[in-house]
Amino acid sequence: MKVPNIHQTLINRVLETGEIDERYRTDDILLISTDNEYTTVMNEDPGIMIDIRPHKNILIVSCNWRKTRLMTKLAEEYLIELNKSSLPEPKELYIIDLYETNTGIGSYSNQANLGYVEQLMYRCKELTANTTVSLVNPDGPDAWKTASFRTVDQFDCYYSYPFSILDRTKTKLKSFKEENVTTDYKSSPSKHFICMNANPIVKRIDFVNYLHQDKVIDKCHLSWLALGYNDNLVLDEKPDDENAQFDYSKRLILDYEPEDLRTNGNYESVPSFHYLSDSLIDIGIETNSESISAKFITEKTWKPYLFGKVGFQYNYSGYYSDLETFGFHLYDEIFDYTFDKLENPKIRFKEYCKEIKRISEISIEELTEKIISIERKILSNRYHVWNYKFPMPTVLKEYPNLGIGLND
């Protein structure tokens, strides 16, 4: 028991270096020294986890916890205190960055602008000699090869897990008791599309503007909650077309009020009538759709699969190829996916909109028949998303409490 006591004393010193919220003090850093402690902490949500059981000695830092900067500081201080106390450095150090896309990775302008993930990686390498430093990130296959991931090759290992939000969405739907709910295409839907939007990012404004300009909106159920971060409508840049007939500052609500989303966490749920019975295709813009580096997939993609609905979202170049790689069938009988390979985001978006327009010109009766004719493929995708065990990095299997819904 001496080693755990030494480590706990060291951790207490580290905690004194940060601005700790006393309500969560014991959750900032969790120490695992026995199998029994491991079992206990799997029900906790720590920012940092230190596993010093025999043959382990692993340090895990969650960069999307309550206070990312604090977690980074505490991790650095822990490594410094280890050295001062002449204790062995960790064999393995994992930086977990799963909540969003590569927000922790910096970008190039005229000079390198390091993100918090990179800063922590460099500090860990400075403070250790033989520790393996690894990154676990949600960006999709091969994202690390692209420009903004220029320093990912400085990590000893990089693990991709693009299914963290899928896990969260499935967990939420089960809590809502909606895991057995399926779209009813035989209910004579009145609309070709449904387009649901909470966070009003610029590309979504551009898309809804397009729906109005080309009169596609008449064939679409639209929700526009105009709900930015912290409940404010804040845009980093103005939309491309300010003369459209769409006022993005006003809310259009199908069912959930914005307050319900914030309070009850209903981002994963859907309006039962408009979504499940009165529309054919879920369309919209993914969160980081025009990045040339990040490959990020959210509940906008997963919900159609989970509810047995046809989805047609706009995302990064090669997005639909990745979905095929993940085991999903494309709906080639309905859509022309040629645009998916285009690397220029402006051209890709334009071609995506053209395909939306083409689909909108098919009569609702004919489109319904087309969709019913591929029902087996739609339900196969639904079964796949609910039942397939997508590959998961070993560290997330061993420590699922640091992921999102991974311990479901």
C-alpha positions as CSV (number, residue, x, y, z in Angstrom):
1,M,0.0,0.0,0.0
2,K,3.0,2.3,0.3
3,V,3.1,3.2,-3.4
4,P,-0.6,4.2,-3.6
5,N,-0.2,6.3,-0.5
6,I,2.8,8.1,-2.1
7,H,0.8,8.7,-5.3
8,Q,-2.2,10.0,-3.4
9,T,0.0,12.4,-1.4
10,L,1.5,13.5,-4.7
11,I,-1.9,13.9,-6.3
12,N,-3.1,16.0,-3.3
13,R,-0.1,18.4,-3.9
14,V,-1.0,18.6,-7.6
15,L,-4.6,19.5,-6.8
16,E,-3.4,22.4,-4.7
17,T,-1.8,23.9,-7.8
18,G,-5.2,24.4,-9.6
19,E,-8.4,26.2,-9.1
20,I,-10.4,23.2,-8.0
21,D,-14.1,23.3,-7.7
22,E,-14.6,21.7,-4.2
23,R,-17.9,20.1,-5.4
24,Y,-15.9,18.0,-7.9
25,R,-12.6,17.8,-6.1
26,T,-12.4,14.0,-5.9
27,D,-13.3,13.7,-9.6
28,D,-10.6,15.9,-11.0
29,I,-8.0,13.2,-10.6
30,L,-8.9,9.6,-9.9
31,L,-6.2,7.1,-8.7
32,I,-6.6,3.4,-9.5
33,S,-4.3,1.2,-7.4
34,T,-6.4,-2.0,-7.1
35,D,-8.9,-3.9,-9.2
36,N,-11.6,-3.0,-6.7
37,E,-10.8,0.7,-7.2
38,Y,-10.9,0.2,-11.0
39,T,-14.4,-1.2,-10.7
40,T,-15.6,1.7,-8.6
41,V,-14.2,4.5,-10.8
42,M,-15.8,3.1,-13.9
43,N,-19.0,4.8,-12.6
44,E,-17.2,8.1,-12.2
45,D,-16.5,10.9,-14.8
46,P,-13.0,12.1,-14.1
47,G,-10.9,14.6,-15.9
48,I,-7.7,12.6,-15.3
49,M,-7.3,9.0,-14.4
50,I,-4.1,7.4,-13.1
51,D,-3.9,3.6,-13.1
52,I,-0.9,2.3,-11.1
53,R,-2.0,-1.2,-10.7
54,P,0.8,-3.8,-11.3
55,H,1.8,-3.9,-15.0
56,K,-0.2,-0.7,-15.8
57,N,1.2,2.7,-14.9
58,I,-1.1,4.6,-17.3
59,L,-2.0,8.3,-17.3
60,I,-5.2,9.3,-19.1
61,V,-6.2,12.9,-19.7
62,S,-9.6,13.9,-21.0
63,C,-9.3,17.1,-22.9
64,N,-13.1,17.6,-23.2
65,W,-13.8,17.5,-19.5
66,R,-15.3,20.3,-17.4
67,K,-12.1,22.4,-17.5
68,T,-9.7,21.5,-20.3
69,R,-7.0,24.0,-19.3
70,L,-7.2,22.9,-15.7
71,M,-6.8,19.3,-16.8
72,T,-3.8,20.1,-18.9
73,K,-2.2,22.0,-16.0
74,L,-2.9,19.2,-13.6
75,A,-1.4,16.6,-15.9
76,E,1.8,18.6,-16.3
77,E,2.1,19.2,-12.6
78,Y,1.6,15.4,-12.0
79,L,4.5,14.6,-14.2
80,I,6.6,17.2,-12.5
81,E,5.8,15.8,-9.1
82,L,6.6,12.3,-10.2
83,N,10.1,13.5,-11.2
84,K,10.6,15.3,-7.9
85,S,9.6,12.3,-6.0
86,S,11.8,10.0,-8.1
87,L,8.8,7.9,-9.0
88,P,8.6,6.0,-12.4
89,E,7.1,8.0,-15.2
90,P,4.0,6.5,-16.8
91,K,4.5,3.8,-19.3
92,E,1.6,5.1,-21.4
93,L,-0.1,8.5,-21.6
94,Y,-3.4,8.9,-23.5
95,I,-4.9,12.2,-24.5
96,I,-8.6,11.7,-25.0
97,D,-10.3,14.3,-27.3
98,L,-13.7,12.8,-28.1
99,Y,-16.4,15.3,-27.6
100,E,-15.9,17.3,-30.8
101,T,-13.7,17.1,-33.9
102,N,-10.1,18.3,-33.9
103,T,-10.8,21.4,-31.9
104,G,-7.8,20.7,-29.8
105,I,-5.5,20.7,-32.9
106,G,-4.2,24.1,-34.0
107,S,-3.9,25.4,-37.5
108,Y,-1.3,27.0,-39.7
109,S,-1.4,30.7,-40.6
110,N,2.0,32.2,-41.2
111,Q,3.2,30.3,-38.2
112,A,2.1,27.4,-36.1
113,N,-0.8,28.0,-33.8
114,L,-0.8,25.2,-31.4
115,G,-4.1,23.8,-29.9
116,Y,-4.4,22.5,-26.4
117,V,-4.0,18.9,-27.5
118,E,-0.6,19.7,-29.1
119,Q,0.5,21.8,-26.2
120,L,-0.2,19.0,-23.8
121,M,1.6,16.5,-26.1
122,Y,4.7,18.6,-26.3
123,R,4.8,19.2,-22.5
124,C,4.4,15.5,-21.9
125,K,7.3,14.7,-24.2
126,E,9.4,17.4,-22.5
127,L,8.7,16.0,-19.0
128,T,9.2,12.3,-19.8
129,A,11.9,10.2,-21.4
130,N,10.3,6.9,-22.3
131,T,6.5,7.4,-22.0
132,T,4.4,6.5,-25.0
133,V,2.2,9.5,-25.7
134,S,-1.0,8.7,-27.7
135,L,-4.0,10.6,-29.0
136,V,-7.6,9.3,-29.2
137,N,-9.7,11.5,-31.5
138,P,-13.1,11.2,-33.2
139,D,-12.0,12.2,-36.7
140,G,-12.6,9.6,-39.3
141,P,-10.2,7.3,-41.2
142,D,-6.9,8.8,-42.4
143,A,-7.8,12.3,-41.1
144,W,-4.4,12.4,-39.4
145,K,-2.7,12.5,-42.8
146,T,-4.0,15.9,-43.6
147,A,-2.5,19.4,-43.1
148,S,-4.0,20.6,-39.9
149,F,-3.0,17.3,-38.2
150,R,0.6,18.2,-39.0
151,T,1.8,17.4,-35.5
152,V,-0.2,14.2,-35.0
153,D,2.8,12.4,-36.3
154,Q,4.6,13.7,-33.2
155,F,2.4,11.4,-31.1
156,D,3.7,7.9,-30.7
157,C,0.3,6.5,-31.5
158,Y,-2.9,7.9,-33.0
159,Y,-6.3,6.2,-32.5
160,S,-9.4,7.2,-34.4
161,Y,-12.8,6.6,-33.0
162,P,-15.5,8.3,-35.1
163,F,-18.4,6.6,-33.3
164,S,-18.4,8.4,-29.9
165,I,-21.4,10.6,-30.8
166,L,-23.2,7.5,-32.2
167,D,-22.7,5.8,-28.8
168,R,-24.0,8.9,-27.0
169,T,-27.0,9.1,-29.4
170,K,-27.9,5.4,-28.9
171,T,-27.7,5.8,-25.1
172,K,-30.0,8.9,-25.2
173,L,-32.5,7.2,-27.4
174,K,-32.6,4.2,-25.1
175,S,-33.2,6.5,-22.2
176,F,-36.1,8.0,-24.1
177,K,-37.4,4.5,-24.8
178,E,-37.1,5.2,-28.6
179,E,-34.8,2.3,-29.6
180,N,-37.7,0.4,-31.3
181,V,-39.2,3.5,-33.1
182,T,-39.0,3.3,-36.9
183,T,-40.1,5.6,-39.7
184,D,-43.4,4.7,-41.3
185,Y,-43.2,5.2,-45.0
186,K,-46.6,3.8,-45.7
187,S,-48.3,6.6,-43.9
188,S,-48.6,8.8,-47.0
189,P,-46.1,11.5,-46.1
190,S,-46.8,15.0,-47.4
191,K,-43.2,16.3,-47.6
192,H,-40.2,15.2,-49.5
193,F,-37.8,16.3,-46.8
194,I,-37.2,17.3,-43.2
195,C,-34.4,19.6,-42.2
196,M,-33.7,20.1,-38.5
197,N,-31.3,22.7,-37.2
198,A,-30.3,23.8,-33.7
199,N,-26.9,25.5,-33.9
200,P,-27.1,28.1,-36.7
201,I,-23.7,27.7,-38.3
202,V,-23.1,29.7,-41.5
203,K,-23.3,26.7,-43.9
204,R,-26.7,25.8,-42.5
205,I,-27.9,29.3,-43.1
206,D,-26.6,29.1,-46.7
207,F,-28.4,25.8,-47.2
208,V,-31.8,27.0,-45.8
209,N,-31.4,30.1,-47.9
210,Y,-31.0,27.8,-50.9
211,L,-34.1,25.9,-50.0
212,H,-36.1,29.1,-50.0
213,Q,-34.5,30.5,-53.2
214,D,-35.2,27.4,-55.3
215,K,-38.7,26.9,-53.7
216,V,-37.6,23.5,-52.3
217,I,-38.8,24.7,-48.9
218,D,-42.4,24.1,-49.9
219,K,-41.6,20.4,-49.9
220,C,-39.7,20.4,-46.6
221,H,-40.5,20.5,-42.9
222,L,-38.0,22.9,-41.4
223,S,-37.0,23.5,-37.8
224,W,-34.7,26.4,-37.1
225,L,-34.1,26.9,-33.4
226,A,-31.4,29.6,-33.9
227,L,-29.8,28.3,-30.8
228,G,-26.1,29.0,-30.7
229,Y,-23.7,28.1,-27.9
230,N,-24.8,29.5,-24.5
231,D,-28.3,30.1,-26.1
232,N,-27.0,33.0,-28.1
233,L,-27.1,33.6,-31.9
234,V,-23.5,34.2,-32.6
235,L,-22.0,33.8,-36.1
236,D,-18.3,33.8,-36.8
237,E,-19.0,35.1,-40.3
238,K,-21.9,36.3,-42.3
239,P,-23.7,33.9,-44.6
240,D,-22.9,34.0,-48.3
241,D,-26.2,35.4,-49.4
242,E,-27.8,38.1,-47.2
243,N,-30.6,38.8,-49.7
244,A,-32.4,35.5,-49.3
245,Q,-36.0,35.3,-48.1
246,F,-35.0,33.5,-44.9
247,D,-34.5,35.4,-41.6
248,Y,-32.0,33.2,-39.7
249,S,-32.6,35.3,-36.5
250,K,-36.2,34.0,-36.1
251,R,-37.1,30.6,-34.8
252,L,-39.2,28.0,-36.6
253,I,-40.1,25.2,-34.2
254,L,-41.6,21.8,-35.1
255,D,-41.9,20.4,-31.6
256,Y,-39.1,21.0,-29.0
257,E,-38.6,24.5,-27.7
258,P,-34.9,25.5,-27.4
259,E,-35.2,25.4,-23.6
260,D,-36.3,21.8,-23.8
261,L,-33.2,20.9,-25.7
262,R,-30.9,22.5,-23.2
263,T,-32.8,21.2,-20.1
264,N,-33.7,17.7,-21.3
265,G,-30.9,17.0,-23.8
266,N,-33.3,16.2,-26.6
267,Y,-30.8,16.7,-29.5
268,E,-31.0,13.0,-30.2
269,S,-34.8,12.7,-30.3
270,V,-37.0,13.6,-33.3
271,P,-40.5,15.1,-33.8
272,S,-42.6,12.0,-34.0
273,F,-45.2,13.2,-36.6
274,H,-43.0,15.4,-38.9
275,Y,-40.0,13.1,-38.8
276,L,-41.4,9.6,-38.5
277,S,-44.7,9.9,-40.5
278,D,-44.9,13.0,-42.6
279,S,-41.5,13.3,-44.4
280,L,-39.4,11.0,-46.6
281,I,-35.8,12.1,-46.4
282,D,-33.7,13.7,-43.6
283,I,-31.5,16.4,-45.2
284,G,-29.1,19.0,-43.7
285,I,-25.5,20.1,-43.1
286,E,-23.1,18.3,-40.8
287,T,-21.2,20.3,-38.1
288,N,-17.8,20.5,-39.8
289,S,-18.8,19.9,-43.4
290,E,-16.3,22.1,-45.2
291,S,-13.1,21.2,-43.4
292,I,-10.4,19.9,-45.7
293,S,-8.8,18.1,-42.7
294,A,-11.3,17.0,-40.1
295,K,-13.6,14.1,-40.7
296,F,-16.3,14.5,-38.1
297,I,-19.7,12.7,-37.9
298,T,-22.5,13.7,-35.5
299,E,-26.1,12.7,-34.6
300,K,-27.2,14.4,-37.8
301,T,-25.8,11.3,-39.6
302,W,-26.7,8.7,-37.1
303,K,-30.3,9.5,-36.4
304,P,-31.7,8.6,-39.8
305,Y,-30.0,5.2,-39.5
306,L,-31.2,4.7,-36.0
307,F,-34.8,5.6,-36.9
308,G,-34.8,3.6,-40.2
309,K,-35.1,6.8,-42.2
310,V,-33.4,7.7,-45.5
311,G,-30.7,10.3,-44.7
312,F,-28.9,12.6,-47.2
313,Q,-26.5,14.9,-45.4
314,Y,-23.8,17.2,-46.6
315,N,-20.4,16.6,-45.1
316,Y,-16.6,16.4,-45.9
317,S,-15.3,15.1,-49.2
318,G,-15.4,11.3,-49.1
319,Y,-18.0,11.2,-46.4
320,Y,-20.3,8.6,-48.1
321,S,-17.3,6.5,-49.0
322,D,-16.4,6.4,-45.3
323,L,-20.0,5.4,-44.4
324,E,-19.7,2.5,-46.9
325,T,-16.4,1.5,-45.1
326,F,-18.3,1.5,-41.8
327,G,-20.6,-1.1,-43.3
328,F,-23.6,1.0,-44.4
329,H,-25.4,0.6,-47.7
330,L,-25.8,3.7,-49.9
331,Y,-29.1,4.5,-51.4
332,D,-27.9,4.5,-55.0
333,E,-31.4,3.9,-56.3
334,I,-32.4,7.4,-55.1
335,F,-29.3,9.6,-54.9
336,D,-26.4,10.4,-57.2
337,Y,-23.4,10.5,-54.9
338,T,-20.9,11.8,-57.5
339,F,-20.6,15.1,-55.7
340,D,-19.1,13.3,-52.6
341,K,-15.7,13.0,-54.2
342,L,-15.4,16.7,-55.0
343,E,-12.7,18.3,-52.9
344,N,-13.6,21.9,-53.5
345,P,-16.3,22.6,-50.8
346,K,-18.0,25.3,-52.8
347,I,-18.5,23.1,-55.8
348,R,-19.4,20.1,-53.6
349,F,-22.1,22.1,-51.8
350,K,-23.5,23.4,-55.1
351,E,-23.7,19.9,-56.5
352,Y,-25.3,18.6,-53.3
353,C,-28.0,21.3,-53.6
354,K,-28.6,20.4,-57.3
355,E,-29.2,16.8,-56.2
356,I,-31.7,18.0,-53.5
357,K,-33.5,20.0,-56.3
358,R,-33.6,17.0,-58.6
359,I,-35.1,14.8,-55.8
360,S,-37.6,17.6,-55.0
361,E,-39.0,17.4,-58.6
362,I,-39.9,13.8,-58.3
363,S,-43.5,13.4,-57.3
364,I,-44.1,12.5,-53.7
365,E,-45.9,9.4,-54.8
366,E,-43.1,8.2,-57.0
367,L,-40.5,9.0,-54.4
368,T,-42.4,7.1,-51.7
369,E,-42.5,4.1,-54.0
370,K,-38.8,4.3,-54.6
371,I,-38.1,4.4,-50.9
372,I,-40.5,1.5,-50.1
373,S,-38.8,-0.6,-52.8
374,I,-35.5,-0.4,-50.9
375,E,-37.0,-0.9,-47.5
376,R,-34.9,-4.0,-46.9
377,K,-31.7,-1.9,-47.4
378,I,-33.0,0.8,-45.1
379,L,-33.8,-1.7,-42.3
380,S,-30.5,-3.4,-42.9
381,N,-28.7,-0.1,-42.2
382,R,-30.9,0.3,-39.1
383,Y,-30.0,-3.1,-37.8
384,H,-26.3,-2.5,-38.5
385,V,-26.2,0.8,-36.6
386,W,-27.9,-0.6,-33.6
387,N,-26.2,-4.0,-33.4
388,Y,-22.7,-3.9,-35.0
389,K,-19.8,-3.5,-32.6
390,F,-17.7,-0.9,-34.3
391,P,-14.0,-1.2,-33.8
392,M,-12.9,0.7,-30.6
393,P,-9.4,1.6,-29.4
394,T,-8.3,-0.7,-26.5
395,V,-8.0,2.2,-24.1
396,L,-11.7,3.1,-24.6
397,K,-12.7,-0.5,-24.0
398,E,-10.7,-0.6,-20.7
399,Y,-11.7,2.8,-19.5
400,P,-15.2,3.5,-21.0
401,N,-16.1,6.2,-18.5
402,L,-13.8,8.6,-20.4
403,G,-15.8,8.2,-23.5
404,I,-19.3,9.3,-24.4
405,G,-22.0,6.7,-23.7
406,L,-19.3,4.0,-24.2
407,N,-20.2,2.3,-21.0
408,D,-23.8,1.7,-22.1
